[in-house]
Amino acid sequence: MITSELPVLQDSSNESGATDAVSLSMSMSEIEDPEAKGRKKRGRPGKQAQVSTKKPRRSPTDKTVSMSRGRGKANGVAQHNGDNADPVTLFEVVKVGKSAMQCVVDDWIESYKQDRDMALLDLINFFIQCSGCKGTVRIEMFRNMQNAEIIRKMTEEFDEDSGDYPLTMPGPMWKKFRYNFCEFIAVLIRQCQYSIIYDEYMMDTVISLLTGLSDSQVRAFRHTSTLAAMKLMTALVNVALNLSIHQDNTQRQYEAERNKIAGKRANEKLELLLQKRKELQENQDEIENMMNSIFKGIFVHRYRDAIAEIRAICIEEIGVWMKMYSDAFLNDSYLKYVGWTLHDRGASQVLKALQTFNNRELFPKLELFTNRFKDRIVSMIWIRSTSRCGGIRLVTLHFYSKGSEDALSNEDCENVYHLVYSAHRPVAVAAGEFLHRKLFSRHDPQAEEALAKRRGRSSPNGNLIRMLVLFFLESELHEHAAYLVDSLWESSQELLKDWECMTELLLEEPVQGEEVAGGIDTSFTIQRPGSSLMCRSTVSSPWAVCIVET
């Protein structure tokens, strides 16, 4: 059950951590504490693991990396070969963006295989420099300092006279840098997902660093590390999804082979499938462990950060996880964070939260969420901001997912109806979709077709058009018919273009107990609405239905 407690937006740099029990509903083992795991290094699924001489796993509170000198470095500091030399640090390579990101990552992986400490030093300084810090982590700092001390030392290297850092700097170059930064992280995980990611060293090092930076008082560190961590999490979610698919396929292959008759059953194949399934499960557990560390160590603190942009990053990415891997993330344990964000004072965060639910495939799993936050969702249609349209769409979602007219009260519905006449087209279109679903929710195609035959009509849309006419009359905004048509054009275009049915309604004789379209208090005609095109040049067809008084 989603709780009603609302978090306070604050800078939680010194928070002790969240106590929420975060679990992935993957029909697998619970996510464990990273410190409780001590499995051996595993290789790519289906292949025998190599003997490892790696150091034991470190917890987030331990030292982060080990440094050593390598090519292009002097005491752990990146060097240039000359005034016109190519950039040699990861930061410079990603900033310039001349090389394909996969090539950059592949080069880093090769250096990691040769000297993983040196490669991790490059990666550590990459995140430090991406934050705008002029300092460099050196080998002696790692040997003699804890992680928090290293970050404190880097904090002293910031330029206090300037508040700018790469993620906030204006201009196309820095906009491209942000894209390259995110792409680098995604490609890094994708290229490492079959080997290095499971060595219990690289990921522990990176997650520990990002967790420490995200807890810093320095905005640049918090912002950059949060973006990196959320993109890292997204990449891991994709890996987890692929592992889940491979597990399902392996299980089906195993069941198919086991069900064969004894003479045709291949015992060696069964053993191989069992071994592969076991390795996939172990890898899945490892990925879940990493995701849990990022979620509880970074997300639950930064989604309520004092900086609006940092909060928006978190909510945007959790929406990506829900869409990408709904079986694991589209549950109350994660939806509550999105629901709490609906109360955020920042429009961008609310908009990110609402965009999470644009995928209609998610609707069936959102009933509890929409019931819990219905009042807030409905109230958002009165907010004159970029989140207004999303609020209306979520109201439509609530009605659609319930499949009943009792899902929203009459007052809730009336608050949306009049917005079909809004001058802001996205709002009007969203309201039009709601009106379409509400107005025609009890439409019975078979009954409508039978009625049309009795009345001698060629189209079964007669009653639907009547209902639309009545709505238009009751709104008492007859001069704005073009607005109504345009708001319904995307959701009801087939109905609005049924010229033959409209003509039949205007020409038919009244039947006892009924009235024709022309007899409802006033008469109507159908015209080619040049006026509607003048009012709002958004109708995609040169013809539109416009119901006006004659």
Backbone torsions as a table, in degrees:
resi	resn	phi	psi	omega
1	MET	NA	134.6	179.8
2	ILE	-74.9	126.7	-179.5
3	THR	-79.5	164.2	-176.1
4	SER	-99.8	0.7	-179.0
5	GLU	-67.7	132.8	-178.9
6	LEU	-108.8	132.0	-180.0
7	PRO	-75.6	156.1	177.1
8	VAL	-94.7	129.9	179.2
9	LEU	-72.2	117.3	-177.6
10	GLN	-156.7	168.0	174.2
11	ASP	-83.2	109.7	-173.1
12	SER	-102.2	43.6	-175.2
13	SER	-62.3	-31.3	-176.4
14	ASN	-111.0	23.3	-179.4
15	GLU	-66.9	148.2	-179.8
16	SER	-80.9	-15.2	178.2
17	GLY	122.9	162.9	-178.8
18	ALA	-90.6	151.7	179.8
19	THR	-105.1	6.8	-179.2
20	ASP	-63.6	137.1	175.4
21	ALA	-84.9	106.4	-176.4
22	VAL	-101.3	120.3	-178.9
23	SER	-134.6	142.7	178.3
24	LEU	-94.6	124.9	-178.8
25	SER	-84.4	72.7	-176.2
26	MET	-110.5	11.0	-175.2
27	SER	58.6	38.8	-179.4
28	MET	-132.2	-173.5	-178.8
29	SER	-70.0	156.4	179.5
30	GLU	-64.3	149.2	177.4
31	ILE	-68.6	129.7	-175.1
32	GLU	-100.5	164.9	174.3
33	ASP	-67.2	133.8	-178.8
34	PRO	-58.4	-28.1	-178.4
35	GLU	-74.9	-17.0	-176.9
36	ALA	-89.3	-4.7	-176.7
37	LYS	-99.1	141.0	179.7
38	GLY	-148.6	32.9	-178.1
39	ARG	-70.8	161.1	-179.9
40	LYS	-76.1	163.1	178.6
41	LYS	-61.8	137.5	179.6
42	ARG	-117.5	149.9	177.5
43	GLY	-99.3	-165.0	-179.2
44	ARG	-65.0	139.9	-179.4
45	PRO	-54.9	135.3	178.3
46	GLY	93.0	-7.9	179.3
47	LYS	-121.3	150.2	-178.6
48	GLN	-69.5	135.4	-178.4
49	ALA	-70.6	142.1	178.9
50	GLN	-83.7	155.2	176.6
51	VAL	-70.2	131.9	-174.2
52	SER	-110.9	142.9	173.5
53	THR	-113.0	24.2	-175.5
54	LYS	-69.7	162.0	174.7
55	LYS	-75.4	156.7	179.8
56	PRO	-65.4	157.1	179.8
57	ARG	-59.9	140.9	177.7
58	ARG	-110.2	145.4	177.3
59	SER	-84.0	165.8	-178.9
60	PRO	-59.6	-18.2	-178.5
61	THR	-89.6	-9.5	-179.8
62	ASP	-84.0	178.4	176.7
63	LYS	-61.9	149.9	-169.2
64	THR	-86.6	-52.1	-172.1
65	VAL	-139.1	167.6	172.6
66	SER	-118.1	135.4	-173.4
67	MET	-112.3	152.0	172.1
68	SER	-155.2	163.1	-178.8
69	ARG	-81.1	152.2	179.0
70	GLY	-153.9	-168.1	-177.8
71	ARG	-62.2	130.1	179.4
72	GLY	79.0	9.1	-177.1
73	LYS	-123.8	151.6	171.3
74	ALA	-134.2	108.9	-177.1
75	ASN	58.5	35.8	177.3
76	GLY	85.2	8.9	-178.4
77	VAL	-110.1	130.9	-179.7
78	ALA	-65.5	142.0	-178.4
79	GLN	-124.9	157.2	171.2
80	HIS	-104.5	151.6	-179.9
81	ASN	-88.9	-3.0	-179.7
82	GLY	168.2	176.8	-177.3
83	ASP	-63.3	-35.8	-176.8
84	ASN	-105.6	17.4	-177.2
85	ALA	-72.4	155.7	176.3
86	ASP	-68.2	152.5	178.6
87	PRO	-63.6	143.0	-176.4
88	VAL	-115.8	-13.6	177.3
89	THR	-90.0	153.5	178.1
90	LEU	-59.5	-39.6	-179.3
91	PHE	-59.5	-46.8	-178.7
92	GLU	-66.6	-39.2	179.7
93	VAL	-64.0	-45.2	-179.4
94	VAL	-68.7	-37.9	-179.6
95	LYS	-65.4	-45.0	-179.9
96	VAL	-68.3	-41.8	174.8
97	GLY	69.1	24.7	-179.1
98	LYS	-81.7	-27.9	-178.1
99	SER	-93.3	147.6	174.9
100	ALA	-62.7	137.0	-173.1
101	MET	-62.4	-33.8	179.4
102	GLN	-65.4	-36.0	177.0
103	CYS	-66.1	-40.9	178.2
104	VAL	-61.1	-46.0	-179.0
105	VAL	-67.0	-41.5	179.6
106	ASP	-61.9	-39.3	176.7
107	ASP	-62.8	-41.1	179.4
108	TRP	-65.3	-39.8	179.7
109	ILE	-63.4	-40.2	177.7
110	GLU	-62.7	-42.7	178.4
111	SER	-66.1	-32.9	178.5
112	TYR	-66.4	-38.9	179.6
113	LYS	-67.3	-30.9	179.4
114	GLN	-81.0	-42.9	-179.3
115	ASP	-152.9	93.9	-172.4
116	ARG	-67.6	-30.8	178.5
117	ASP	-66.9	-40.6	178.7
118	MET	-65.9	-40.8	179.3
119	ALA	-65.4	-39.8	178.3
120	LEU	-68.2	-31.2	174.5
121	LEU	-61.2	-43.6	176.1
122	ASP	-58.3	-43.1	-177.2
123	LEU	-68.7	-39.5	177.6
124	ILE	-61.2	-49.9	-179.2
125	ASN	-67.6	-26.5	174.3
126	PHE	-59.6	-49.7	-179.9
127	PHE	-67.0	-36.9	178.4
128	ILE	-63.7	-47.0	-178.1
129	GLN	-71.1	-32.6	176.4
130	CYS	-64.9	-20.0	177.0
131	SER	-84.0	-3.3	-179.7
132	GLY	89.4	9.5	-179.6
133	CYS	-83.6	136.1	-179.4
134	LYS	-86.1	-9.5	-178.0
135	GLY	-77.1	166.3	179.2
136	THR	-135.6	134.3	177.1
137	VAL	-76.0	126.1	-178.7
138	ARG	-110.0	165.3	-173.8
139	ILE	-63.4	-39.7	-177.9
140	GLU	-69.5	-26.7	177.3
141	MET	-65.4	-41.0	179.1
142	PHE	-68.0	-41.6	-176.4
143	ARG	-65.4	-29.7	-172.7
144	ASN	-113.9	-4.4	-175.3
145	MET	-125.0	149.9	169.7
146	GLN	-80.1	169.2	-176.8
147	ASN	-56.9	-46.1	-178.9
148	ALA	-63.0	-35.0	179.6
149	GLU	-69.7	-36.7	177.8
150	ILE	-64.0	-44.4	179.6
151	ILE	-64.9	-38.8	177.9
152	ARG	-63.5	-38.7	178.1
153	LYS	-65.2	-41.0	178.4
154	MET	-66.8	-32.2	178.6
155	THR	-60.8	-34.8	-179.9
156	GLU	-69.3	-17.0	-177.8
157	GLU	-87.5	-3.0	-179.1
158	PHE	-72.5	148.7	174.8
159	ASP	-81.4	107.1	-175.7
160	GLU	-69.6	-18.1	-178.0
161	ASP	-81.8	-11.6	-177.8
162	SER	-127.3	131.5	178.1
163	GLY	-96.1	0.7	-177.9
164	ASP	-83.4	149.3	173.7
165	TYR	-150.0	164.5	-169.5
166	PRO	-47.2	-40.3	-176.6
167	LEU	-72.3	-17.0	-179.0
168	THR	-111.1	-5.4	-178.4
169	MET	-71.1	140.5	-179.5
170	PRO	-80.3	166.3	175.3
171	GLY	107.3	154.8	-177.5
172	PRO	-64.0	-31.2	-178.6
173	MET	-63.7	-43.0	-177.9
174	TRP	-77.8	-26.9	172.8
175	LYS	-65.5	-40.9	176.7
176	LYS	-67.0	-35.6	178.6
177	PHE	-59.9	-43.6	179.3
178	ARG	-59.0	-43.6	178.6
179	TYR	-62.7	-45.8	179.8
180	ASN	-63.5	-38.2	179.3
181	PHE	-59.6	-48.3	-179.8
182	CYS	-67.3	-39.3	-179.8
183	GLU	-66.1	-38.7	179.7
184	PHE	-58.5	-44.8	-179.0
185	ILE	-65.0	-43.3	-179.5
186	ALA	-63.5	-44.4	-179.0
187	VAL	-68.9	-36.0	179.0
188	LEU	-58.4	-47.8	-179.9
189	ILE	-68.7	-39.1	-179.7
190	ARG	-62.2	-40.7	-177.8
191	GLN	-78.2	-20.6	-178.4
192	CYS	-99.2	0.1	-167.2
193	GLN	-69.3	-13.9	-178.2
194	TYR	-103.4	-4.8	-175.9
195	SER	-148.3	-77.0	-170.3
196	ILE	-59.4	-33.6	-175.3
197	ILE	-61.6	-20.9	-177.3
198	TYR	-102.3	9.9	-175.7
199	ASP	-82.3	4.2	175.5
200	GLU	59.2	25.7	179.0
201	TYR	-132.4	-55.4	-177.7
202	MET	-59.7	-53.1	-175.5
203	MET	-68.0	-37.0	176.1
204	ASP	-61.0	-40.6	179.6
205	THR	-63.9	-48.4	-177.2
206	VAL	-66.4	-46.4	-178.5
207	ILE	-64.3	-39.3	177.7
208	SER	-61.9	-43.9	179.2
209	LEU	-62.7	-49.5	-177.3
210	LEU	-64.8	-35.5	177.3
211	THR	-63.7	-43.5	178.5
212	GLY	-66.1	-42.9	179.4
213	LEU	-65.6	-36.8	-178.4
214	SER	-69.7	-14.8	179.4
215	ASP	-98.8	7.1	-177.3
216	SER	-75.8	154.1	174.0
217	GLN	-74.5	-17.0	-178.2
218	VAL	-80.7	122.2	-177.4
219	ARG	-58.5	-42.1	-177.1
220	ALA	-60.9	-42.1	176.7
221	PHE	-63.8	-46.1	-177.8
222	ARG	-63.3	-46.3	-177.1
223	HIS	-63.7	-50.9	-176.1
224	THR	-65.5	-44.8	-178.3
225	SER	-69.5	-33.0	177.4
226	THR	-66.5	-45.0	177.2
227	LEU	-60.2	-44.7	179.6
228	ALA	-62.1	-43.7	-177.9
229	ALA	-66.5	-40.1	-179.8
230	MET	-68.1	-38.9	176.4
231	LYS	-69.4	-34.6	175.3
232	LEU	-63.1	-43.6	178.1
233	MET	-62.0	-43.3	179.1
234	THR	-59.9	-41.9	177.9
235	ALA	-64.6	-38.3	178.3
236	LEU	-68.5	-36.0	176.7
237	VAL	-61.0	-39.8	177.9
238	ASN	-64.6	-39.7	176.5
239	VAL	-63.7	-44.0	179.4
240	ALA	-61.3	-40.2	178.7
241	LEU	-63.7	-43.8	178.7
242	ASN	-63.7	-39.8	177.6
243	LEU	-63.4	-40.1	178.8
244	SER	-62.6	-41.3	178.3
245	ILE	-64.9	-43.1	178.9
246	HIS	-63.8	-37.7	177.7
247	GLN	-62.6	-44.3	179.2
248	ASP	-62.2	-43.3	179.7
249	ASN	-64.9	-42.3	178.9
250	THR	-64.0	-40.2	178.9
251	GLN	-63.3	-41.5	178.5
252	ARG	-64.7	-40.9	177.8
253	GLN	-63.2	-40.5	179.5
254	TYR	-64.3	-45.3	-179.9
255	GLU	-63.9	-40.7	179.7
256	ALA	-63.9	-41.7	179.8
257	GLU	-69.8	-39.2	-178.5
258	ARG	-67.5	-30.2	-177.6
259	ASN	-81.9	-4.0	176.5
260	LYS	-69.9	156.2	177.9
261	ILE	-65.9	156.9	-171.9
262	ALA	-55.0	-37.1	-176.7
263	GLY	-70.0	-26.1	-177.5
264	LYS	-104.2	-3.9	-177.8
265	ARG	-78.3	132.0	179.1
266	ALA	-100.1	105.5	-176.6
267	ASN	-65.8	-34.6	178.9
268	GLU	-64.2	-40.1	178.3
269	LYS	-65.2	-37.9	177.2
270	LEU	-62.2	-42.2	179.3
271	GLU	-64.3	-41.8	179.0
272	LEU	-64.1	-41.1	179.3
273	LEU	-66.6	-38.2	177.0
274	LEU	-63.7	-42.4	179.3
275	GLN	-65.8	-41.4	178.5
276	LYS	-64.4	-42.3	179.0
277	ARG	-62.4	-39.7	178.8
278	LYS	-64.3	-43.9	-179.9
279	GLU	-66.0	-39.4	177.5
280	LEU	-63.2	-40.1	178.5
281	GLN	-64.9	-41.3	177.8
282	GLU	-63.0	-43.1	177.7
283	ASN	-64.4	-39.3	177.5
284	GLN	-61.3	-43.6	178.2
285	ASP	-61.6	-39.1	179.9
286	GLU	-65.3	-43.0	179.1
287	ILE	-65.6	-41.3	177.5
288	GLU	-60.0	-38.8	178.5
289	ASN	-61.8	-44.0	178.6
290	MET	-64.0	-45.5	-179.1
291	MET	-63.1	-39.5	179.2
292	ASN	-63.8	-39.2	178.5
293	SER	-62.8	-43.4	179.5
294	ILE	-68.1	-43.4	-175.8
295	PHE	-65.4	-50.3	-176.9
296	LYS	-78.4	-28.0	-177.8
297	GLY	-86.3	-23.7	-175.1
298	ILE	-127.0	-54.8	-173.1
299	PHE	-59.0	-50.3	-173.1
300	VAL	-65.6	-15.5	174.2
301	HIS	-92.7	-44.2	-171.0
302	ARG	-83.8	-16.7	178.2
303	TYR	-68.9	-12.8	175.1
304	ARG	-121.6	30.3	178.4
305	ASP	-63.3	157.7	178.4
306	ALA	-67.7	-23.6	-179.3
307	ILE	-90.5	123.3	-174.9
308	ALA	-61.1	-39.4	-176.8
309	GLU	-65.0	-34.9	178.1
310	ILE	-67.5	-40.8	177.4
311	ARG	-62.5	-41.7	-178.4
312	ALA	-64.0	-37.6	178.2
313	ILE	-59.2	-45.7	-178.2
314	CYS	-63.0	-46.2	-176.5
315	ILE	-70.1	-35.6	177.7
316	GLU	-63.0	-42.9	-176.9
317	GLU	-73.0	-35.9	178.2
318	ILE	-64.8	-30.4	173.7
319	GLY	-65.0	-38.1	177.0
320	VAL	-63.6	-42.6	-179.7
321	TRP	-63.1	-40.1	-179.1
322	MET	-65.0	-38.1	179.4
323	LYS	-75.6	-38.6	-176.4
324	MET	-71.9	-42.0	-174.1
325	TYR	-137.1	68.3	-173.6
326	SER	-63.7	-31.5	-180.0
327	ASP	-61.5	-29.5	-177.9
328	ALA	-95.3	-35.0	-169.5
329	PHE	-111.2	-16.8	-177.7
330	LEU	-88.2	69.4	177.5
331	ASN	-143.7	174.1	-172.3
332	ASP	-61.8	-29.5	-178.8
333	SER	-60.9	-28.9	-179.3
334	TYR	-106.7	-34.0	-178.5
335	LEU	-62.6	-28.6	-178.1
336	LYS	-62.5	-31.6	178.5
337	TYR	-68.4	-37.7	176.6
338	VAL	-67.6	-41.4	179.0
339	GLY	-62.5	-42.5	178.2
340	TRP	-63.7	-32.8	-179.5
341	THR	-67.7	-22.7	177.4
342	LEU	-60.9	-20.2	178.4
343	HIS	-92.3	2.3	-179.4
344	ASP	-65.5	143.8	178.6
345	ARG	-78.1	-13.4	179.9
346	GLY	-89.1	126.5	-177.1
347	ALA	-64.1	-36.2	-176.4
348	SER	-66.2	-37.4	178.8
349	GLN	-67.2	-42.0	179.0
350	VAL	-63.4	-40.9	179.7
351	LEU	-63.5	-41.8	177.6
352	LYS	-61.7	-39.8	179.2
353	ALA	-63.7	-42.4	-177.8
354	LEU	-70.0	-33.5	-179.8
355	GLN	-65.3	-18.0	178.1
356	THR	-60.3	-28.5	-170.3
357	PHE	-105.5	21.0	179.0
358	ASN	-74.4	-18.4	-178.3
359	ASN	-83.3	115.1	-176.5
360	ARG	-66.5	-20.1	179.2
361	GLU	-67.2	-17.7	-179.0
362	LEU	-86.9	-12.5	-171.7
363	PHE	-52.3	-48.1	-174.6
364	PRO	-59.6	-22.8	-177.0
365	LYS	-94.6	5.6	-172.7
366	LEU	-109.1	8.7	-174.0
367	GLU	-62.1	-46.7	-179.5
368	LEU	-62.9	-40.7	179.6
369	PHE	-62.5	-48.7	-177.5
370	THR	-67.2	-33.0	175.7
371	ASN	-65.4	-41.7	-176.6
372	ARG	-68.2	-38.5	-174.2
373	PHE	-110.9	20.4	-175.9
374	LYS	-59.4	-45.6	-177.2
375	ASP	-60.2	-42.5	179.5
376	ARG	-67.2	-40.7	-179.7
377	ILE	-62.5	-46.0	-179.8
378	VAL	-64.9	-39.1	-178.2
379	SER	-66.1	-21.5	-176.8
380	MET	-70.6	-16.3	-180.0
381	ILE	-70.2	-13.8	178.7
382	TRP	-93.2	-6.9	-178.9
383	ILE	-81.3	120.0	-179.7
384	ARG	-84.4	79.8	-179.9
385	SER	-152.1	-179.0	-179.1
386	THR	-66.9	-15.4	-179.5
387	SER	-85.8	-6.4	-176.4
388	ARG	-62.3	-46.8	-179.2
389	CYS	-61.1	-42.8	177.9
390	GLY	-63.0	-35.1	177.3
391	GLY	-62.8	-42.4	179.1
392	ILE	-65.1	-41.6	179.7
393	ARG	-64.8	-35.2	178.5
394	LEU	-72.3	-32.6	172.4
395	VAL	-61.9	-43.4	176.6
396	THR	-61.3	-41.8	177.3
397	LEU	-57.6	-44.6	-178.2
398	HIS	-60.5	-46.4	-179.5
399	PHE	-64.7	-43.0	-176.6
400	TYR	-66.2	-41.6	-176.3
401	SER	-68.9	-32.2	178.9
402	LYS	-76.2	-34.5	-179.8
403	GLY	67.5	28.1	-178.2
404	SER	-146.0	146.6	179.3
405	GLU	-71.0	-13.3	179.6
406	ASP	-83.5	-3.7	-177.5
407	ALA	-62.3	-38.9	177.8
408	LEU	-123.7	146.4	178.4
409	SER	-72.2	164.6	177.7
410	ASN	-60.1	-38.1	179.2
411	GLU	-64.7	-40.7	177.1
412	ASP	-59.1	-44.3	-178.3
413	CYS	-66.6	-42.9	-178.7
414	GLU	-63.4	-29.3	178.1
415	ASN	-66.8	-20.6	-179.6
416	VAL	-96.8	-35.5	-172.5
417	TYR	-51.4	-49.5	-171.5
418	HIS	-66.8	-14.8	-178.1
419	LEU	-73.8	-6.4	174.5
420	VAL	-65.7	-17.7	178.7
421	TYR	-97.1	10.7	-179.2
422	SER	-65.6	142.2	177.1
423	ALA	-74.5	-15.4	177.9
424	HIS	-89.4	105.2	-168.8
425	ARG	-57.9	-44.4	179.4
426	PRO	-56.2	-38.4	177.6
427	VAL	-66.7	-44.2	-179.2
428	ALA	-63.0	-41.5	-179.9
429	VAL	-65.6	-40.8	177.6
430	ALA	-63.0	-42.7	177.0
431	ALA	-66.0	-35.1	177.7
432	GLY	-63.7	-38.6	177.1
433	GLU	-64.4	-40.2	177.2
434	PHE	-63.7	-45.7	179.8
435	LEU	-60.4	-42.0	179.6
436	HIS	-58.8	-47.2	-178.3
437	ARG	-68.2	-39.0	-178.0
438	LYS	-73.7	-44.4	-174.9
439	LEU	-69.2	-35.7	-175.0
440	PHE	-110.1	20.5	-174.7
441	SER	-64.9	-30.9	-178.8
442	ARG	-102.0	22.7	178.9
443	HIS	-67.6	124.6	178.2
444	ASP	-111.0	101.5	-175.8
445	PRO	-55.8	-40.1	-178.4
446	GLN	-66.3	-43.1	179.0
447	ALA	-65.9	-39.5	179.5
448	GLU	-64.9	-38.7	179.8
449	GLU	-67.7	-39.4	178.3
450	ALA	-64.6	-41.2	178.6
451	LEU	-64.3	-40.8	179.9
452	ALA	-61.4	-39.1	178.9
453	LYS	-65.9	-40.1	179.2
454	ARG	-65.0	-34.0	-178.6
455	ARG	-88.8	-3.3	179.3
456	GLY	77.0	23.0	178.5
457	ARG	-91.1	149.8	178.3
458	SER	-87.3	-15.7	-177.1
459	SER	-121.1	142.8	178.2
460	PRO	-85.8	8.0	-174.7
461	ASN	-88.4	6.2	-174.5
462	GLY	-57.5	-49.9	-178.4
463	ASN	-66.0	-34.4	178.9
464	LEU	-65.1	-40.6	178.5
465	ILE	-67.4	-37.7	175.9
466	ARG	-59.4	-45.0	179.9
467	MET	-61.0	-39.6	179.2
468	LEU	-66.3	-39.2	177.5
469	VAL	-62.8	-44.0	179.5
470	LEU	-62.6	-40.8	177.5
471	PHE	-61.2	-42.7	-179.8
472	PHE	-62.4	-42.5	179.7
473	LEU	-65.5	-43.6	-177.0
474	GLU	-68.1	-24.4	178.7
475	SER	-73.1	-20.1	177.5
476	GLU	56.6	36.3	176.4
477	LEU	-127.6	57.1	-171.2
478	HIS	-63.7	-27.4	-177.7
479	GLU	-75.1	-5.9	-177.6
480	HIS	-111.5	32.5	-179.6
481	ALA	-59.6	-37.1	-178.8
482	ALA	-61.9	-34.7	178.3
483	TYR	-65.6	-42.7	178.9
484	LEU	-61.6	-45.4	-179.9
485	VAL	-61.2	-45.8	-177.3
486	ASP	-65.8	-37.3	-179.7
487	SER	-66.7	-27.8	-179.2
488	LEU	-95.7	-3.6	-170.6
489	TRP	-62.1	-38.2	-177.6
490	GLU	-76.4	-35.4	-175.8
491	SER	-93.8	-23.5	-174.4
492	SER	-129.8	31.1	-173.7
493	GLN	-61.2	-38.9	-179.8
494	GLU	-61.0	-41.1	178.8
495	LEU	-68.5	-43.7	-175.8
496	LEU	-69.7	-17.7	179.9
497	LYS	-102.4	11.0	178.9
498	ASP	-84.1	72.0	-176.2
499	TRP	-61.4	-38.7	-176.6
500	GLU	-62.0	-42.7	179.8
501	CYS	-64.7	-41.2	179.6
502	MET	-63.4	-40.6	178.5
503	THR	-63.3	-42.6	178.8
504	GLU	-62.6	-38.5	178.7
505	LEU	-63.2	-39.0	-178.3
506	LEU	-73.1	-27.3	-174.0
507	LEU	-99.3	-15.5	-173.7
508	GLU	-71.2	152.7	177.8
509	GLU	-83.1	147.9	-179.6
510	PRO	-68.1	146.6	175.2
511	VAL	-107.8	147.1	-177.1
512	GLN	-55.5	128.0	-178.8
513	GLY	89.2	-4.4	179.2
514	GLU	-129.9	167.7	175.0
515	GLU	-129.5	147.0	177.4
516	VAL	-77.4	170.9	-177.4
517	ALA	-60.3	-32.8	-177.6
518	GLY	-80.3	-1.4	-175.8
519	GLY	-108.9	12.3	-179.2
520	ILE	-92.5	82.1	175.7
521	ASP	66.7	-25.9	-178.6
522	THR	-156.4	175.1	179.6
523	SER	-111.8	156.3	-174.9
524	PHE	-132.4	161.0	175.0
525	THR	-139.3	167.5	177.9
526	ILE	-114.8	130.6	-175.6
527	GLN	-137.6	163.4	171.6
528	ARG	-83.8	111.6	-166.3
529	PRO	-86.3	83.4	171.9
530	GLY	-60.5	-31.3	-179.9
531	SER	-64.6	-36.1	-178.9
532	SER	-67.0	-34.2	178.1
533	LEU	-70.3	-30.3	177.8
534	MET	-73.1	-39.8	-177.7
535	CYS	-68.8	-45.9	-176.0
536	ARG	-146.6	102.5	-175.4
537	SER	-80.3	61.1	-176.9
538	THR	-124.5	-8.0	-179.6
539	VAL	-71.1	125.2	-172.7
540	SER	-75.8	-19.4	179.8
541	SER	-106.4	148.1	177.1
542	PRO	-68.2	-13.7	177.6
543	TRP	-111.7	140.2	173.3
544	ALA	-148.6	153.9	179.6
545	VAL	-84.0	130.9	178.8
546	CYS	-133.7	113.0	-177.8
547	ILE	-94.2	113.3	-175.3
548	VAL	-132.3	156.8	176.9
549	GLU	-71.7	144.6	176.5
550	THR	-109.8	NA	NA
